[in-house]
Amino acid sequence: MRIYEELFILKPDAGEEAADAAIEQIRTTVTGASGTIDKVEKWGIRRFAYRLAKLNEGYYVLVQFSSSPEVVKEIERRLRVNDLVVKYITVRIDEKLKWLEKRKKIREKRAARKPQLSIPSPPAAPVIPAMPAAPAPAPAMPAPAEPVSAGDEKA
């Protein structure tokens, strides 16, 4: 058994009933082949990043399921012949989950090897320096010297 995600986009005028019918078709195909449906998410109508089949928006549905690869081929065949389906994609996610689990174990081993740092506790009350009540007056500037004219020179 492998874990897959099937994301498909229906025409926006198809509505909720068409989405339920497509989900039920996938459910019967998967459960008929001893698989399981793990999660179903109806994302609703969303805008496309670019025009697709003369449409600007579509009804998105995500189905996560566990089954064999032959079931995926059958689901994709049924989505391909359905006139309401604009686009679909199937992604195998069990390898990604295995990879994430492996990375998590490696991180835990690395964390166990590192010495634990002791973090000092913060002081009970922060010390705030006292501020003067009023700023000190600025020192007085000396008066400018009077200009000496040529006739006032003392001999």
C-alpha positions as CSV (number, residue, x, y, z in Angstrom):
1,M,0.0,0.0,0.0
2,R,1.2,3.5,-0.9
3,I,-0.2,6.9,0.1
4,Y,-1.3,9.2,-2.7
5,E,-2.8,12.7,-3.0
6,E,-5.2,13.3,-5.9
7,L,-5.9,17.0,-6.7
8,F,-8.4,17.6,-9.4
9,I,-10.2,20.8,-10.7
10,L,-13.7,20.8,-11.9
11,K,-15.5,23.4,-14.0
12,P,-16.8,26.2,-11.7
13,D,-20.4,25.8,-12.9
14,A,-20.3,22.1,-12.0
15,G,-21.1,22.8,-8.3
16,E,-21.1,20.8,-5.1
17,E,-23.1,17.9,-6.5
18,A,-20.6,17.2,-9.2
19,A,-17.7,17.3,-6.7
20,D,-19.5,14.9,-4.5
21,A,-20.1,12.5,-7.4
22,A,-16.4,12.6,-8.4
23,I,-15.4,12.0,-4.8
24,E,-17.8,9.1,-4.5
25,Q,-16.5,7.6,-7.7
26,I,-12.9,7.8,-6.4
27,R,-14.1,6.3,-3.0
28,T,-15.7,3.3,-4.6
29,T,-12.7,2.7,-6.8
30,V,-10.3,2.8,-3.9
31,T,-12.4,0.8,-1.4
32,G,-13.2,-1.8,-4.1
33,A,-9.5,-2.5,-4.4
34,S,-9.0,-2.8,-0.6
35,G,-7.6,0.7,-0.2
36,T,-8.6,3.5,2.2
37,I,-9.6,7.1,1.9
38,D,-7.6,9.1,4.4
39,K,-8.8,12.7,3.8
40,V,-11.1,14.6,1.5
41,E,-10.9,18.4,1.3
42,K,-13.2,20.6,-0.8
43,W,-11.3,23.8,-1.4
44,G,-14.1,25.4,-3.4
45,I,-13.9,27.8,-6.3
46,R,-10.5,29.5,-6.8
47,R,-9.0,31.6,-9.5
48,F,-6.4,30.2,-11.8
49,A,-2.9,31.7,-12.2
50,Y,-3.5,31.7,-16.0
51,R,-6.4,31.0,-18.3
52,L,-7.1,27.3,-18.7
53,A,-9.5,25.7,-21.1
54,K,-11.1,29.2,-21.6
55,L,-11.8,29.3,-17.8
56,N,-10.5,31.7,-15.2
57,E,-11.5,29.7,-12.1
58,G,-12.3,26.1,-11.1
59,Y,-13.6,24.0,-8.2
60,Y,-10.7,22.4,-6.4
61,V,-10.9,19.0,-4.6
62,L,-8.1,17.2,-2.7
63,V,-8.3,13.5,-1.9
64,Q,-5.7,11.6,0.1
65,F,-5.8,7.8,-0.1
66,S,-3.8,4.6,0.4
67,S,-3.9,2.0,-2.3
68,S,-1.9,0.1,-4.9
69,P,-0.5,1.7,-8.1
70,E,-3.0,-0.1,-10.3
71,V,-5.8,1.8,-8.5
72,V,-4.2,5.1,-9.3
73,K,-4.2,4.3,-13.0
74,E,-7.9,3.5,-12.9
75,I,-8.7,6.7,-11.0
76,E,-6.7,8.8,-13.5
77,R,-8.5,7.0,-16.4
78,R,-11.9,7.9,-14.9
79,L,-10.9,11.5,-14.3
80,R,-9.6,11.8,-17.9
81,V,-12.9,10.8,-19.4
82,N,-15.0,12.9,-17.1
83,D,-16.1,16.1,-19.0
84,L,-16.3,18.2,-15.8
85,V,-12.7,17.6,-14.8
86,V,-10.5,20.4,-16.2
87,K,-7.1,19.2,-14.7
88,Y,-5.8,16.6,-12.3
89,I,-2.6,15.5,-10.7
90,T,-1.6,12.5,-8.6
91,V,1.3,12.7,-6.2
92,R,2.8,9.8,-4.2
93,I,3.5,11.2,-0.7
94,D,4.6,8.1,1.3
95,E,8.2,8.6,0.2
96,K,8.1,12.2,1.4
97,L,6.7,11.1,4.7
98,K,9.4,8.5,5.1
99,W,12.0,11.1,4.2
100,L,10.6,13.5,6.8
101,E,10.6,10.8,9.5
102,K,14.2,10.0,8.7
103,R,15.2,13.6,8.9
104,K,13.4,13.9,12.3
105,K,15.4,11.0,13.7
106,I,18.7,12.4,12.5
107,R,17.8,15.8,14.1
108,E,17.0,14.1,17.4
109,K,20.3,12.1,17.4
110,R,22.2,15.3,16.7
111,A,20.4,17.1,19.5
112,A,21.2,14.3,21.9
113,R,24.9,14.5,21.0
114,K,25.2,18.3,21.6
115,P,25.9,19.4,25.2
116,Q,22.9,21.1,26.8
117,L,23.5,24.8,27.3
118,S,22.4,26.2,30.6
119,I,20.5,29.4,30.2
120,P,20.9,31.8,33.1
121,S,17.7,33.1,34.6
122,P,17.0,36.7,34.1
123,P,17.5,39.1,37.1
124,A,14.5,39.6,39.4
125,A,14.1,43.3,38.7
126,P,15.8,45.2,35.9
127,V,18.1,47.9,37.0
128,I,17.1,51.3,35.5
129,P,19.7,54.1,35.8
130,A,18.3,57.3,37.5
131,M,17.7,60.1,35.1
132,P,18.4,63.7,36.2
133,A,15.3,65.8,36.8
134,A,16.3,68.6,34.5
135,P,19.1,68.9,32.0
136,A,22.2,70.8,33.2
137,P,22.5,74.4,31.8
138,A,24.9,74.8,29.0
139,P,28.2,76.7,29.7
140,A,28.0,80.4,28.8
141,M,29.8,81.3,25.6
142,P,32.4,84.1,26.0
143,A,31.4,87.4,24.4
144,P,32.9,88.1,21.0
145,A,36.0,90.4,21.1
146,E,35.4,93.9,19.8
147,P,37.0,94.6,16.5
148,V,40.0,96.9,16.6
149,S,40.1,99.7,14.1
150,A,43.3,101.0,12.6
151,G,43.0,104.4,14.4
152,D,42.5,103.0,17.9
153,E,45.9,101.4,18.2
154,K,47.8,102.3,21.3
155,A,51.3,103.2,21.0
